[in-house]
Amino acid sequence: MTPKPALDAAGGAVVRDLILDGDLGREVLRHWLVTLDLTTSRGWIRRSEQ
């Protein structure tokens, strides 16, 4: 994604060497507990107890 021209931003940032393979939205994370082990390509999902 390319920022729009003349976009200004200020403040600190945390940059980490992360693997980003997808996007789970807030609604998914609100209802489900998701655990991912990207090193071994495994994942678990179960309904949240909230």
C-alpha positions in Angstrom: 0.0 0.0 0.0 1.4 3.4 -0.9 0.5 6.4 1.3 -1.3 9.3 -0.3 0.9 12.2 -1.3 1.5 14.9 1.4 0.6 12.4 4.2 2.4 13.5 7.3 3.0 11.2 10.3 4.9 11.7 13.5 5.7 9.6 16.5 7.6 6.5 17.5 7.3 3.2 15.8 8.1 -0.4 16.7 9.5 -2.5 13.9 9.9 -6.2 14.3 10.9 -9.0 11.9 7.4 -10.6 11.7 5.8 -13.0 9.3 2.5 -11.6 8.0 0.5 -14.3 6.2 -3.0 -12.9 6.5 -5.4 -10.7 8.4 -7.8 -11.7 11.1 -10.3 -9.0 11.8 -11.6 -7.8 15.2 -14.9 -9.7 14.8 -13.0 -13.0 14.4 -10.8 -12.3 17.4 -13.7 -11.2 19.5 -15.4 -14.6 19.1 -12.6 -17.1 18.6 -9.3 -17.8 20.3 -6.7 -18.3 17.6 -3.2 -19.8 18.2 -0.8 -20.0 15.3 2.6 -21.6 15.2 4.1 -20.2 12.0 7.4 -22.0 12.4 5.7 -25.5 12.1 2.7 -24.3 10.0 0.2 -25.4 12.6 -2.8 -23.6 14.1 -5.6 -24.0 16.6 -8.9 -22.2 16.9 -11.7 -22.5 19.5 -14.7 -20.4 20.5 -13.8 -17.7 23.0 -15.4 -18.0 26.5 -16.5 -14.3 26.6 
